[in-house]
Amino acid sequence: MKIYGDIQSGNCYKIKLLCSLLGIQHEWIHLDILAGATRTVDFLAKNPNGKIPLLELDDGRCLSESNAILNFLAAGSELLPVEPYALAKVQQWQFFEQYSHEPYIAVARFIAKYLGLPEHRKAEYEAKQAGGHKALAVMEQQLSVSEYLTGNVLSTADISLYGYTHVAHEGGFDLAQYPAVLAWVQRIEKHPNYVSMV
């Protein structure tokens, strides 16, 4: 299988992390989004939405959207429950990640890290801070009562949210304000087969 992505993107990195945790063999193909690599005719034929990450299976089928890829690859493993309510709790956090977390923390980080915080986007960067802190506070509340987001077992919910949370400081979010989140980050980083974004 092939995975198209940029390891510095939290959405792509979480796929890399999952593959490492589960020992999934794959070919990683780096794409430079700022250079337009996701807008080529060839790539758009694989994903008309023009975004990474993208999983291409050996039979040519493709799957996009990071959390869909995570759950597909984790199916049958200890990282994805099969009991309906437990599975829904994982998905609940993954929807939270895409709608309440990523639009703030990931975008603020993109503006600062990828674009160098240009003057014309500073207002947008600053506007993302409140939403990002709100998301981190929700995580803090949960992680104050459980080791991981859906209980005391690591799941794809954690991998989904770890992707951008562990580099939130690059978007201006000080995780020192969230001790339970910091402890969770450290817990994941001690997991066997963990691989960093670097």
C-alpha positions as a Markdown table, in Angstrom:
| # | Residue | x | y | z |
|---|---|---|---|---|
| 1 | Met | 0.0 | 0.0 | 0.0 |
| 2 | Lys | 1.0 | 3.6 | -0.6 |
| 3 | Ile | 0.3 | 6.6 | 1.7 |
| 4 | Tyr | 0.6 | 10.0 | 0.2 |
| 5 | Gly | 1.3 | 12.7 | 2.8 |
| 6 | Asp | 3.5 | 15.3 | 4.6 |
| 7 | Ile | 4.9 | 14.0 | 7.9 |
| 8 | Gln | 4.7 | 17.6 | 9.3 |
| 9 | Ser | 0.9 | 17.6 | 8.8 |
| 10 | Gly | -0.9 | 16.3 | 11.9 |
| 11 | Asn | -3.5 | 14.7 | 9.7 |
| 12 | Cys | -0.8 | 12.8 | 7.8 |
| 13 | Tyr | 1.4 | 12.1 | 10.7 |
| 14 | Lys | -1.3 | 10.3 | 12.6 |
| 15 | Ile | -1.5 | 7.7 | 9.8 |
| 16 | Lys | 2.3 | 7.3 | 10.0 |
| 17 | Leu | 2.0 | 6.8 | 13.8 |
| 18 | Leu | -0.8 | 4.2 | 13.5 |
| 19 | Cys | 1.2 | 2.3 | 11.0 |
| 20 | Ser | 4.2 | 2.3 | 13.3 |
| 21 | Leu | 2.1 | 1.2 | 16.3 |
| 22 | Leu | 0.6 | -1.7 | 14.4 |
| 23 | Gly | 3.6 | -2.6 | 12.3 |
| 24 | Ile | 1.8 | -1.9 | 9.0 |
| 25 | Gln | 4.2 | -2.0 | 6.0 |
| 26 | His | 3.6 | 0.8 | 3.5 |
| 27 | Glu | 5.3 | 3.1 | 1.1 |
| 28 | Trp | 5.3 | 6.7 | 2.2 |
| 29 | Ile | 5.2 | 9.2 | -0.6 |
| 30 | His | 5.9 | 12.8 | 0.4 |
| 31 | Leu | 3.8 | 15.5 | -1.2 |
| 32 | Asp | 4.6 | 19.2 | -0.9 |
| 33 | Ile | 1.2 | 20.9 | -0.7 |
| 34 | Leu | 2.6 | 24.4 | -0.9 |
| 35 | Ala | 4.2 | 23.4 | -4.2 |
| 36 | Gly | 0.8 | 22.2 | -5.6 |
| 37 | Ala | 1.6 | 18.5 | -5.4 |
| 38 | Thr | -2.0 | 17.7 | -4.5 |
| 39 | Arg | -3.4 | 19.7 | -7.5 |
| 40 | Thr | -1.8 | 17.6 | -10.2 |
| 41 | Val | -4.0 | 15.7 | -12.7 |
| 42 | Asp | -2.6 | 12.4 | -11.4 |
| 43 | Phe | -3.3 | 13.1 | -7.8 |
| 44 | Leu | -6.7 | 14.5 | -8.4 |
| 45 | Ala | -7.6 | 11.3 | -10.2 |
| 46 | Lys | -6.9 | 9.5 | -7.0 |
| 47 | Asn | -8.6 | 12.1 | -4.7 |
| 48 | Pro | -10.7 | 14.8 | -6.4 |
| 49 | Asn | -10.7 | 16.7 | -3.1 |
| 50 | Gly | -7.0 | 17.4 | -3.7 |
| 51 | Lys | -6.0 | 16.7 | -0.1 |
| 52 | Ile | -3.6 | 14.5 | 1.9 |
| 53 | Pro | -3.4 | 12.1 | 3.5 |
| 54 | Leu | -4.4 | 9.6 | 0.9 |
| 55 | Leu | -4.2 | 5.8 | 1.2 |
| 56 | Glu | -3.8 | 3.8 | -2.1 |
| 57 | Leu | -4.3 | 0.1 | -1.7 |
| 58 | Asp | -2.4 | -2.5 | -3.8 |
| 59 | Asp | -5.5 | -3.1 | -5.9 |
| 60 | Gly | -5.7 | 0.6 | -6.8 |
| 61 | Arg | -8.6 | 1.6 | -4.5 |
| 62 | Cys | -8.1 | 4.9 | -2.7 |
| 63 | Leu | -9.3 | 6.2 | 0.6 |
| 64 | Ser | -9.1 | 9.8 | 1.8 |
| 65 | Glu | -9.9 | 11.6 | 5.1 |
| 66 | Ser | -7.5 | 10.9 | 7.9 |
| 67 | Asn | -9.9 | 9.4 | 10.4 |
| 68 | Ala | -11.5 | 7.1 | 7.8 |
| 69 | Ile | -8.0 | 5.9 | 6.9 |
| 70 | Leu | -7.1 | 5.4 | 10.6 |
| 71 | Asn | -10.2 | 3.3 | 11.3 |
| 72 | Phe | -9.8 | 1.3 | 8.1 |
| 73 | Leu | -6.2 | 0.4 | 9.0 |
| 74 | Ala | -6.9 | -0.3 | 12.6 |
| 75 | Ala | -9.9 | -2.6 | 12.0 |
| 76 | Gly | -9.4 | -5.9 | 13.8 |
| 77 | Ser | -6.7 | -4.4 | 16.1 |
| 78 | Glu | -6.9 | -3.4 | 19.8 |
| 79 | Leu | -7.0 | 0.2 | 18.7 |
| 80 | Leu | -10.5 | 0.1 | 17.3 |
| 81 | Pro | -13.3 | -1.5 | 19.4 |
| 82 | Val | -16.1 | -3.4 | 17.7 |
| 83 | Glu | -18.8 | -3.1 | 20.4 |
| 84 | Pro | -21.2 | -0.5 | 18.9 |
| 85 | Tyr | -21.2 | 2.0 | 21.8 |
| 86 | Ala | -17.4 | 1.8 | 22.3 |
| 87 | Leu | -16.9 | 2.3 | 18.6 |
| 88 | Ala | -19.3 | 5.3 | 18.6 |
| 89 | Lys | -17.3 | 6.9 | 21.4 |
| 90 | Val | -14.2 | 6.6 | 19.3 |
| 91 | Gln | -16.0 | 8.2 | 16.4 |
| 92 | Gln | -17.5 | 10.9 | 18.7 |
| 93 | Trp | -13.9 | 12.1 | 19.5 |
| 94 | Gln | -12.9 | 11.9 | 15.9 |
| 95 | Phe | -15.8 | 14.1 | 14.8 |
| 96 | Phe | -14.8 | 16.4 | 17.7 |
| 97 | Glu | -11.2 | 16.5 | 16.3 |
| 98 | Gln | -12.3 | 17.5 | 12.8 |
| 99 | Tyr | -15.0 | 20.0 | 13.8 |
| 100 | Ser | -13.9 | 21.5 | 17.2 |
| 101 | His | -10.2 | 21.0 | 17.4 |
| 102 | Glu | -8.5 | 20.8 | 14.0 |
| 103 | Pro | -10.1 | 24.0 | 12.5 |
| 104 | Tyr | -8.5 | 26.0 | 15.3 |
| 105 | Ile | -5.3 | 24.4 | 16.4 |
| 106 | Ala | -4.2 | 23.0 | 13.1 |
| 107 | Val | -5.0 | 26.2 | 11.2 |
| 108 | Ala | -3.2 | 28.4 | 13.7 |
| 109 | Arg | -0.2 | 26.1 | 13.5 |
| 110 | Phe | -0.3 | 26.2 | 9.6 |
| 111 | Ile | -0.4 | 30.0 | 9.6 |
| 112 | Ala | 2.6 | 30.2 | 12.0 |
| 113 | Lys | 4.7 | 27.2 | 11.0 |
| 114 | Tyr | 4.0 | 26.8 | 7.3 |
| 115 | Leu | 3.4 | 30.4 | 6.3 |
| 116 | Gly | 5.6 | 32.2 | 8.9 |
| 117 | Leu | 2.7 | 34.1 | 10.5 |
| 118 | Pro | 2.4 | 36.8 | 7.8 |
| 119 | Glu | 1.0 | 40.1 | 8.8 |
| 120 | His | -2.1 | 39.7 | 6.6 |
| 121 | Arg | -3.1 | 36.5 | 8.5 |
| 122 | Lys | -2.3 | 37.6 | 12.1 |
| 123 | Ala | -5.9 | 38.5 | 12.8 |
| 124 | Glu | -7.1 | 35.0 | 11.6 |
| 125 | Tyr | -4.3 | 33.4 | 13.7 |
| 126 | Glu | -5.4 | 35.3 | 16.8 |
| 127 | Ala | -9.1 | 34.5 | 16.1 |
| 128 | Lys | -8.3 | 30.7 | 16.3 |
| 129 | Gln | -6.9 | 30.9 | 19.8 |
| 130 | Ala | -10.2 | 30.9 | 21.8 |
| 131 | Gly | -11.6 | 27.9 | 19.9 |
| 132 | Gly | -8.4 | 26.0 | 20.3 |
| 133 | His | -8.3 | 26.5 | 24.0 |
| 134 | Lys | -11.9 | 25.5 | 24.3 |
| 135 | Ala | -11.1 | 22.2 | 22.6 |
| 136 | Leu | -8.1 | 21.6 | 24.8 |
| 137 | Ala | -10.2 | 22.3 | 27.9 |
| 138 | Val | -12.7 | 19.6 | 26.8 |
| 139 | Met | -9.9 | 17.2 | 26.4 |
| 140 | Glu | -8.5 | 18.2 | 29.8 |
| 141 | Gln | -11.8 | 17.5 | 31.5 |
| 142 | Gln | -12.0 | 13.9 | 30.0 |
| 143 | Leu | -8.3 | 13.1 | 30.5 |
| 144 | Ser | -8.6 | 14.2 | 34.2 |
| 145 | Val | -10.8 | 11.1 | 34.7 |
| 146 | Ser | -9.4 | 8.5 | 32.3 |
| 147 | Glu | -6.0 | 7.7 | 30.9 |
| 148 | Tyr | -7.2 | 7.9 | 27.3 |
| 149 | Leu | -10.1 | 9.7 | 25.6 |
| 150 | Thr | -12.5 | 6.7 | 25.6 |
| 151 | Gly | -11.3 | 5.1 | 28.8 |
| 152 | Asn | -8.1 | 3.4 | 29.9 |
| 153 | Val | -7.1 | 1.9 | 26.6 |
| 154 | Leu | -5.4 | 3.6 | 23.7 |
| 155 | Ser | -7.7 | 3.9 | 20.6 |
| 156 | Thr | -7.7 | 5.6 | 17.2 |
| 157 | Ala | -9.6 | 8.4 | 19.0 |
| 158 | Asp | -6.3 | 9.2 | 20.8 |
| 159 | Ile | -4.2 | 9.0 | 17.7 |
| 160 | Ser | -6.6 | 11.3 | 15.9 |
| 161 | Leu | -6.3 | 14.0 | 18.5 |
| 162 | Tyr | -2.6 | 13.4 | 19.3 |
| 163 | Gly | -1.6 | 14.4 | 15.8 |
| 164 | Tyr | -2.2 | 18.2 | 16.2 |
| 165 | Thr | -2.4 | 18.4 | 20.0 |
| 166 | His | 1.3 | 17.4 | 20.6 |
| 167 | Val | 2.4 | 20.2 | 18.4 |
| 168 | Ala | -0.2 | 22.7 | 19.5 |
| 169 | His | 2.5 | 25.0 | 20.9 |
| 170 | Glu | 3.5 | 25.6 | 17.3 |
| 171 | Gly | 0.2 | 27.3 | 16.9 |
| 172 | Gly | 0.5 | 29.4 | 20.1 |
| 173 | Phe | -1.2 | 27.0 | 22.5 |
| 174 | Asp | 0.7 | 26.4 | 25.8 |
| 175 | Leu | -0.1 | 22.9 | 26.9 |
| 176 | Ala | 1.3 | 23.7 | 30.4 |
| 177 | Gln | -2.2 | 25.0 | 31.1 |
| 178 | Tyr | -3.5 | 21.5 | 30.6 |
| 179 | Pro | -1.6 | 19.0 | 32.8 |
| 180 | Ala | -3.9 | 16.0 | 32.1 |
| 181 | Val | -3.4 | 16.6 | 28.3 |
| 182 | Leu | 0.4 | 16.8 | 28.8 |
| 183 | Ala | 0.4 | 13.6 | 30.8 |
| 184 | Trp | -1.7 | 11.9 | 28.0 |
| 185 | Val | 0.8 | 13.2 | 25.4 |
| 186 | Gln | 3.7 | 11.7 | 27.4 |
| 187 | Arg | 1.8 | 8.4 | 27.9 |
| 188 | Ile | 1.4 | 8.0 | 24.1 |
| 189 | Glu | 5.0 | 8.8 | 23.5 |
| 190 | Lys | 6.1 | 6.0 | 25.8 |
| 191 | His | 4.0 | 3.5 | 23.8 |
| 192 | Pro | 6.0 | 0.7 | 22.1 |
| 193 | Asn | 6.7 | 1.4 | 18.4 |
| 194 | Tyr | 6.0 | 5.1 | 18.8 |
| 195 | Val | 7.4 | 7.2 | 16.0 |
| 196 | Ser | 7.8 | 11.0 | 16.2 |
| 197 | Met | 6.9 | 13.6 | 13.7 |
| 198 | Val | 10.6 | 14.5 | 13.3 |
